[in-house]
């Protein structure tokens, strides 16, 4: 791999990778991710099938879980327990899927943002799984990692112009020293947004092998098919766990 990267760099392009640091699996041994990588997306125009799928997922969840305690749903509970094991209060720092499903339960709708984001939200609600979306072209040369932060890392909050200095030891999604998501599955950075100009997307679907590993695979495969059908793009899938902690992006 080192030789290939040197050759790629000499040609002006370093191979980007996604890597989960081994220390993460020491803290969360059951952690797994379904991976979808899409290239050649046109995200500038609305897609009726995506809008319909989002509305359907939201409507079905709101109806089925009316009056339910969201935090007690098995997939949500697993995320909350993982947050606690990492020293993060899940009540103060609510994981993205809990925040999303609570919003659906309360309001019965989600806004249309753009097709890629809407598709991710639709399947995230359907499977009750955290599903990220990262613009590969906006990553640093080395790609993206899930690791514990250092004092050299920086995070740009949504709508802000000045980055925050990161504390040491916080689990993050990070590219180089640019933190894309703070507190693992909590808050996305402003420079991590998917826009109408996004053409290459990395989708991580976070789960736990013994709790919802099967759902992670189902969500991954459905997302891959919908991306191909909707955008006519090229798609690659994979699975990350303790025994296979990295994958090439583009």
C-alpha positions in Angstrom: 0.0 0.0 0.0 2.9 2.4 0.8 4.4 1.8 -2.6 1.0 2.4 -4.3 0.5 5.6 -2.4 3.9 6.8 -3.4 3.1 6.1 -7.1 -0.3 7.8 -6.8 1.3 10.8 -5.1 3.9 11.1 -7.8 1.0 11.2 -10.3 -0.6 14.0 -8.3 -3.2 11.9 -6.5 -2.9 10.2 -3.1 -5.3 7.2 -2.5 -7.8 8.2 0.2 -8.7 5.6 2.8 -11.2 5.2 5.6 -9.7 3.8 8.8 -11.0 3.0 12.2 -8.2 3.2 14.8 -7.6 0.0 16.7 -8.1 1.8 20.1 -11.7 2.4 19.1 -12.3 -1.4 19.0 -10.6 -1.7 22.4 -13.3 0.6 23.7 -16.1 -0.7 21.5 -15.3 -4.3 20.5 -18.7 -4.9 18.8 -18.5 -1.8 16.7 -19.1 -2.3 13.0 -19.9 -0.1 10.0 -21.6 -0.8 6.7 -19.8 1.2 4.0 -21.2 2.7 0.7 -19.0 4.8 -1.6 -20.7 6.5 -4.6 -19.0 8.3 -7.4 -20.6 10.3 -10.2 -23.6 11.8 -8.4 -25.6 14.7 -9.7 -27.0 16.2 -6.5 -28.2 19.4 -8.0 -31.7 18.3 -9.0 -34.5 17.0 -6.8 -35.5 13.3 -7.1 -39.2 12.4 -6.7 -38.4 8.9 -5.6 -36.2 10.1 -2.8 -38.8 12.6 -1.6 -41.4 9.9 -1.6 -39.1 7.5 0.3 -38.3 10.1 2.9 -42.0 10.9 3.4 -42.9 7.2 3.7 -40.1 6.5 6.2 -41.1 9.4 8.3 -44.8 8.7 8.2 -44.4 5.0 9.1 -42.0 5.7 12.0 -44.2 8.4 13.4 -47.2 6.1 13.3 -45.5 3.0 14.6 -43.7 4.7 17.5 -46.3 7.2 18.6 -45.9 7.7 22.3 -42.9 5.3 22.5 -39.8 6.2 24.6 -37.3 6.6 21.8 -34.3 6.1 24.0 -35.5 2.6 24.8 -35.6 1.3 21.2 -32.9 -1.4 20.9 -30.8 0.4 18.2 -31.0 3.8 20.0 -30.3 2.2 23.4 -27.1 0.6 22.0 -25.8 4.0 20.8 -26.6 5.5 24.2 -24.8 2.7 26.0 -21.8 3.2 23.7 -21.7 6.9 24.4 -21.7 6.2 28.2 -18.8 3.7 27.8 -16.9 6.5 26.0 -17.5 8.9 28.9 -20.1 11.0 27.0 -23.5 11.8 28.5 -26.1 10.7 25.9 -28.7 13.1 27.4 -26.4 16.1 26.9 -24.8 14.8 23.6 -27.6 13.0 21.9 -26.5 10.7 19.1 -27.7 11.7 15.6 -30.2 8.9 15.2 -31.9 9.6 18.5 -32.2 13.3 17.6 -33.5 12.5 14.2 -36.1 10.0 15.3 -37.2 12.2 18.2 -37.8 15.0 15.7 -39.8 12.6 13.5 -41.9 11.4 16.4 -42.6 14.9 17.5 -43.2 16.6 14.2 -44.1 13.9 11.8 -41.9 15.4 9.0 -38.4 16.2 7.9 -37.3 19.0 5.6 -36.0 18.3 2.1 -32.4 19.4 2.0 -30.9 17.7 -1.1 -31.3 14.2 -2.7 -28.2 12.7 -1.0 -29.0 14.0 2.4 -32.7 13.1 2.1 -31.9 9.6 1.0 -29.6 9.1 4.0 -32.3 10.5 6.3 -34.9 8.2 4.8 -32.9 5.0 5.4 -31.6 6.2 8.7 -35.1 6.6 10.0 -36.3 3.3 8.4 -33.5 1.2 10.0 -33.0 3.4 13.1 -29.3 3.6 12.4 -26.8 6.5 12.3 -25.9 7.1 8.7 -23.3 9.7 7.8 -22.6 11.3 4.4 -19.1 12.8 3.7 -18.0 14.5 0.5 -14.8 12.6 -0.5 -13.5 15.5 -2.6 -13.5 17.7 0.5 -11.4 15.3 2.6 -7.7 15.7 3.1 -5.3 13.5 1.0 -5.2 10.7 3.6 -9.0 10.4 3.6 -11.1 9.9 6.8 -10.7 8.2 10.1 -12.6 7.4 13.3 -10.1 8.0 16.1 -9.6 9.8 19.3 -8.8 13.5 18.9 -5.6 15.4 19.6 -5.0 19.0 20.5 -3.9 19.5 16.9 -7.4 18.8 15.6 -9.9 21.6 14.7 -13.7 21.6 14.4 -15.8 24.3 12.5 -19.3 24.4 14.0 -22.3 24.8 11.6 -22.7 28.5 10.5 -19.4 29.6 12.1 -16.2 31.0 10.5 -13.7 30.3 13.3 -12.8 26.7 14.1 -12.7 25.3 17.7 -9.6 23.8 19.2 -10.4 20.2 20.1 -9.8 18.6 23.5 -7.6 15.5 23.5 -9.2 12.1 23.6 -12.7 12.7 22.1 -13.9 10.1 19.6 -14.4 11.8 16.2 -14.7 11.4 12.5 -11.7 13.3 11.2 -9.9 14.0 8.0 -6.2 14.9 8.6 -6.7 17.4 11.5 -10.2 18.6 10.3 -12.9 17.1 12.5 -16.0 16.2 10.5 -18.1 15.0 13.3 -17.6 15.7 17.0 -18.3 13.2 19.8 -18.5 10.4 17.3 -22.1 10.5 16.2 -23.2 13.8 17.7 -22.6 17.0 15.6 -21.4 17.5 12.1 -19.0 20.3 11.1 -19.9 23.1 8.7 -17.2 21.9 6.2 -18.6 18.4 6.3 -21.9 19.4 4.6 -23.2 17.7 1.5 -24.1 20.3 -1.1 -25.7 20.4 -4.6 -22.1 20.3 -5.9 -21.2 17.1 -4.2 -20.3 14.3 -6.7 -18.5 11.7 -4.6 -19.9 10.5 -1.3 -18.8 8.2 1.5 -21.6 6.8 3.6 -20.7 5.1 6.9 -23.6 3.2 8.7 -22.7 2.8 12.3 -23.8 -0.3 14.3 -22.9 -3.1 16.6 -22.5 -6.6 15.3 -24.4 -8.4 18.0 -27.2 -5.9 18.3 -28.0 -4.8 14.7 -25.3 -6.0 12.4 -27.9 -7.6 10.1 -29.7 -4.3 9.9 -26.5 -2.5 9.0 -26.0 -4.8 6.1 -29.6 -4.4 4.9 -29.4 -0.7 5.1 -26.0 -0.7 3.2 -27.4 -2.8 0.4 -30.6 -0.9 0.0 -28.7 2.4 0.0 -26.3 1.0 -2.7 -29.2 -0.1 -4.9 -31.1 3.2 -4.5 -28.0 5.2 -5.4 -27.5 3.3 -8.6 -31.1 3.5 -9.5 -31.5 7.2 -8.7 -28.2 8.7 -9.8 -26.8 6.2 -12.3 -23.6 6.4 -10.3 -20.9 3.8 -9.6 -21.1 2.3 -6.2 -18.8 0.2 -4.0 -19.8 -1.4 -0.7 -17.8 -2.8 2.2 -17.9 -3.7 5.9 -15.7 -2.5 8.7 -15.0 -4.3 12.0 -12.2 -5.2 14.3 -10.9 -7.7 11.8 -11.1 -5.4 8.8 -10.6 -1.8 9.9 -10.0 0.1 6.6 -11.2 0.5 3.1 -10.0 2.5 0.1 -12.2 5.3 -0.9 -11.2 6.7 -4.4 
